[in-house]
Amino acid sequence: MLKSLCSTLLLTSVLALPLAAHADAIDDFVLTGGGHTLTYSLPATTTFPDDPSVEFFFANATTTIDGVPGYTVFGQYDAIPSQIGTLQLQVPESIFGYPAILFQGPLLVSTVFVPPTDPFSPPNLIATFIPGTYDLTGAGQSFGTGETGPSLPYTLTITPQTATAMTPEPSSLLLLATGVFGFAGFAAIKRRRLHWLN
């Protein structure tokens, strides 16, 4: 009984340790142009299960604008080339004069199709941002009137970053507890054997 309990604890801690130490890859974005600078971070990769037809995807990002943090910027990122634009950001109208900016330029995302586990389902689409520096042309957009602002040059830099993983304390403690229980179990077995011999 004690041996099976120790084995279970050891297996649990070994499986939990990599999960607790796992760090998701993220990318840092710096967009400059029109007299403004936006900085934010997004997951480097997004997976769309059973959906090979994703032309673009949406992402909210906590953004610093011109050195002031605390803004939330909603973005539409092209996953498959289109004529609409590479990127569209909804921005504070009080700062940019328009509620959105539509950017034209090279594709920022690469896509890979992965076969699904169910052969009757469509493939999974995995979209990954391509690190680099891009020259974009951005124009302000008004949703209601369709008014468009002048085209301005922008530069977007995407830099890979690895999120710092939290110290995996729960699984470390579980591993330590497994060792303590293991030693206690072996000591108890040894004591029992010595008792029987005497």
Secondary structure by P-SEA (a helix, b strand, c coil): caaaaaaaaaaaaaaaaaaaabbbbbbbbbbbcccbbbbbccccccccccccccccbbbbbbcccccccbbbbbbbbbcccccccccccccccccccccbbbbbccccbbbbbbbcccccccbbbbbbbbbbbbbbbbbbbbccccccccbbbbbbbbbbbbcccccaaaaaaaaaaaaaaaaaaaaaaaaaaaaaac
